[in-house]
Amino acid sequence: MEIFKEIDSLKQRLQKLRSQSKTVGFVPTMGALHQGHMSLVEQANKDNDITVVSIFVNPTQFNNKEDLEKYPRDPDADFALLEKNSCDIVFAPSVEEMYPEPDTRVFSLGKVAEVMEGKYRPGHFNGVCQVVSKLLAIVEPDRAYFGQKDYQQIAVVKAMVRKYMPDFEGEIVSCPIKREADGLALSSRNVHLSPEQRQSALLISKTLFEAKKMSDKGASQKQIREFIKQNIATDANLCLEYVEIADSDTLLPIPGDKPKNAVICITVYDGKTRLIDNILL
Ligand code: PAF
């Protein structure tokens, strides 16, 4: 496995590989890697000749300084896990390398970036678009892999690529959420949970699975939303930030009573840790 910290040397290496007709799969990450990331690496390995993983805690997507400082970082463990999972190339740049000057670009993507996370984390998706557009331009992958746990992020990245990177020829591939055996969605933030909070967190996925069953049996959006609110409120460690039932493509509210082609997106504070999850209906 090769590790690059500089853009120019990575680009040169990738140019050489492309001249040998190698296809490139790319998995952008912020490190603190877990099996959810490894499922993306596995998919990239299957679909491409070369897998590139970036590790970069992108400061521009944090709207909260404390959250940025607290974000878990363990590069040596990350490199070891990537090596074990047959990653070919790691790109681990410094902040100065990625942002020699402040990135002042503003991405205007409309509702898809304004609802849900866009509303509660203002500026977050603009930062994601800044870094993802830079990374895609550097790596020029045939395919870039994103996990569906960040459901809205995938919709935003696709919209950004369509509008702002018309020459990008790669594919944005979305991969299913990876869960622990007991249902908890894998997340780098789970390391912040105490054993008791981790137990509480299980109620989030359990509630989503129940909500899907309700929807399958014909429940209305209102009934599902009420059920979710009440269920989450039964655990004193949990505090619901939002739950939305939205069109799975546009992320806009669904007209009518019954959710069709929908996704439920939920954000819950478990103690001080902000957890997100979702389920397709
Ligand atoms: O999902 C993440 O880890 C980040 O938002 C991403 C896509 C790596 C951009 O920093």
Residues whose N, C-alpha, C, O or C-beta is under 5 A from the ligand:
A	BS01	PAF	P28 T29 M30 F56 N58 V128 V131
